[in-house]
Amino acid sequence: ELRVLAHLSKDENLMEAFFEGKDIHTRTASEIMHTAEDNVDANMRRIAKAVNFGIIYGISDFGLARDLGISRNEAGKFIDLYFNRYPGVKKYMDKSIASARENGYVTTILNRRRYLPDIFSPNRSVRNFGERTALNTPIQGSAADIIKLAMLAVESELAEQGLDTEMVLQVHDELIFEVPKNELEEAANVVKDCMENNFKLDVPLVVDIKQGTNWYEMKELK
């Protein structure tokens, strides 16, 4: 979803982090806390991760403060620092809300629409929910578009290659397969290629492959 955000917002700093293969939460912690990436500790990364994903959901200083167990003032400063370092994201968010108010809907990357009557509500709480939905739907909905396209591409390619590997489950941005041992390497290459290349964003899509005898004993497959 953060890669989708980078694609949609065209924010140069956010895009650069993905092109350089950086850990995005460590990079964000470095950016908003004005410290070298090598100095980012686990707590700093935790805060940055909450900010990164909170931004996607239009989180407020109150919500971030509650999630992190910090003061509302501190949370507000983190959000302000984030937008200072990623101004393209702020512009994209403002544009998304303005477009939703003008059109009454937002679209995903494949032009699926979600209508947002709440954004016109005279009730402030309901209207705020509509605005958060206007921010989140293009990002989360586009991520859903991409994984569905990947599923179709993988299914087609496995059949074309005559493989017995079967896709059994989708979990957010992950796909889970049952794979005969003798097909492991070939199936992994098919899955990785289809997932990374079925839809081109302005930043790279990167897929990690893990294998194991069950879901709880997965180890990275090089």
C-alpha positions in Angstrom: 0.0 0.0 0.0 2.9 2.4 0.7 4.3 1.7 -2.8 0.8 2.5 -4.2 0.9 5.7 -2.2 4.3 6.6 -3.7 2.9 5.9 -7.2 -0.3 8.0 -6.7 1.3 10.9 -4.9 4.5 11.0 -7.0 6.3 12.2 -3.9 10.0 12.3 -4.8 11.4 11.3 -1.3 8.9 8.4 -0.9 9.7 7.1 -4.4 13.4 7.5 -3.9 13.2 5.2 -0.8 11.6 2.4 -2.8 14.0 2.8 -5.8 16.9 2.5 -3.3 15.5 -0.6 -1.7 15.3 1.1 1.7 13.3 -0.2 4.7 10.6 2.3 4.4 9.8 2.6 8.1 13.5 3.0 9.0 13.8 5.6 6.2 10.7 7.5 7.5 12.0 7.4 11.1 15.3 8.9 9.8 13.5 11.6 7.9 11.0 12.7 10.6 13.4 12.4 13.5 16.4 14.0 11.7 18.8 11.2 12.4 20.9 8.8 10.4 19.3 5.6 9.4 22.0 3.7 11.3 20.8 5.4 14.5 17.1 4.4 14.1 16.2 2.0 17.0 13.2 -0.3 17.3 11.0 2.2 19.0 11.7 4.9 16.5 10.9 2.5 13.7 7.7 1.5 15.5 6.6 5.2 15.6 7.4 5.7 11.9 5.5 2.6 10.9 2.4 3.8 12.8 2.8 7.2 11.0 3.3 5.6 7.6 0.2 3.4 7.8 -1.8 5.9 9.8 -1.4 8.5 7.0 -3.0 6.0 4.6 -6.1 5.9 6.8 -6.2 9.7 7.4 -5.2 9.3 11.0 -5.6 12.3 13.3 -3.2 13.4 16.0 -5.7 12.0 18.5 -5.7 8.6 16.8 -1.9 8.4 16.5 -1.5 9.5 20.1 -3.9 6.7 21.2 -2.1 4.1 19.0 1.4 5.0 20.2 0.6 5.9 23.8 2.1 9.4 23.4 0.7 12.9 23.9 -1.5 14.4 21.3 1.0 17.2 20.9 3.8 14.8 20.1 1.6 12.9 17.7 0.7 16.1 15.9 4.4 17.0 15.6 5.2 13.6 14.0 2.4 14.1 11.5 3.6 17.6 10.6 7.2 16.4 10.3 6.0 13.6 8.0 4.2 16.0 5.6 7.2 18.3 5.7 9.4 15.5 4.4 6.8 14.0 2.1 5.0 17.1 0.7 3.7 15.2 -2.3 1.7 13.0 0.0 0.0 16.0 1.6 -0.8 17.4 -1.9 -2.2 14.1 -3.0 -4.4 13.8 0.1 -5.8 17.3 -0.3 -6.5 16.6 -4.0 -8.2 13.3 -3.2 -10.6 14.9 -0.8 -11.3 17.8 -3.1 -12.0 15.4 -6.0 -14.3 13.3 -3.8 -16.3 16.4 -2.9 -16.5 17.5 -6.6 -17.4 14.1 -8.0 -19.0 12.2 -5.1 -16.8 9.3 -5.6 -13.1 8.1 -5.8 -11.5 5.5 -8.0 -8.9 2.9 -7.8 -6.0 2.4 -10.1 -8.2 0.3 -12.4 -11.0 2.9 -12.2 -13.3 1.0 -9.9 -15.5 3.6 -8.2 -16.6 4.0 -4.6 -19.3 6.5 -4.0 -19.0 8.6 -0.9 -22.3 10.2 0.2 -20.8 10.7 3.7 -18.5 13.4 2.5 -21.5 15.7 2.0 -23.0 15.0 5.4 -23.7 18.1 7.7 -22.6 15.9 10.6 -18.9 16.5 11.2 -18.1 13.0 12.4 -19.8 11.4 9.4 -18.1 13.9 7.0 -14.7 13.1 8.5 -15.3 9.4 8.0 -16.1 10.2 4.4 -12.9 12.1 4.0 -10.8 9.3 5.5 -12.5 6.9 3.1 -11.6 9.2 0.2 -8.0 9.0 1.2 -7.9 5.2 1.9 -10.0 3.7 -0.9 -7.7 4.7 -3.9 -4.7 3.2 -2.0 -6.2 0.1 -0.4 -8.5 -0.5 -3.4 -5.6 -0.2 -5.8 -3.6 -2.7 -3.8 -6.5 -5.0 -4.1 -6.6 -4.5 -7.8 -3.0 -5.4 -8.1 -3.1 -8.6 -6.1 -6.2 -9.7 -8.0 -4.4 -9.2 -11.3 -1.5 -11.1 -9.9 -3.7 -14.0 -9.0 -5.1 -14.2 -12.5 -1.6 -14.0 -14.0 -0.2 -16.6 -11.7 -3.1 -19.0 -12.3 -2.8 -18.6 -16.1 1.0 -19.1 -16.1 1.0 -22.1 -13.8 -1.5 -23.8 -16.2 0.5 -22.8 -19.3 3.6 -24.3 -17.8 1.8 -27.5 -16.9 2.6 -27.2 -13.2 0.7 -29.0 -10.5 1.3 -26.1 -8.0 -2.0 -24.8 -6.7 -2.9 -21.4 -5.3 -4.9 -22.0 -2.1 -5.2 -18.6 -0.2 -4.8 -14.9 -0.5 -4.0 -12.9 2.6 -3.9 -9.2 1.9 -0.7 -8.9 -0.3 0.4 -12.5 0.1 -0.5 -15.6 -1.9 -0.1 -19.1 -0.5 0.5 -22.1 -2.6 0.7 -25.9 -2.2 3.8 -26.9 -4.3 5.2 -30.3 -5.1 8.8 -30.4 -4.0 10.1 -31.1 -7.5 8.3 -27.9 -8.7 9.5 -25.5 -6.0 12.1 -23.5 -7.9 10.1 -23.3 -11.1 6.9 -22.4 -9.3 8.7 -19.8 -7.2 10.0 -18.1 -10.3 6.6 -18.0 -12.0 4.9 -16.6 -8.9 7.6 -13.9 -8.3 7.6 -12.8 -11.9 3.8 -12.6 -12.2 3.4 -10.7 -8.9 6.2 -8.2 -9.6 5.3 -7.6 -13.2 1.6 -8.0 -13.8 1.1 -4.3 -13.2 3.7 -1.5 -13.5 3.8 1.2 -10.9 6.2 4.2 -10.9 8.1 2.4 -8.1 9.2 -1.3 -8.2 7.0 -4.0 -6.8 9.2 -6.4 -4.8 8.1 -9.9 -3.8 9.7 -12.1 -1.2 9.3 -15.9 -1.5 9.2 -18.2 1.6 8.7 -21.9 1.7 8.0 -24.5 4.4 6.0 -27.5 5.3 3.3 -25.3 6.9 2.4 -21.7 7.2 4.1 -21.3 10.6 7.5 -22.7 9.5 8.3 -20.5 6.5 11.8 -19.6 5.7 13.0 -17.3 2.9 13.7 -19.0 -0.4 16.6 -17.3 -2.2 
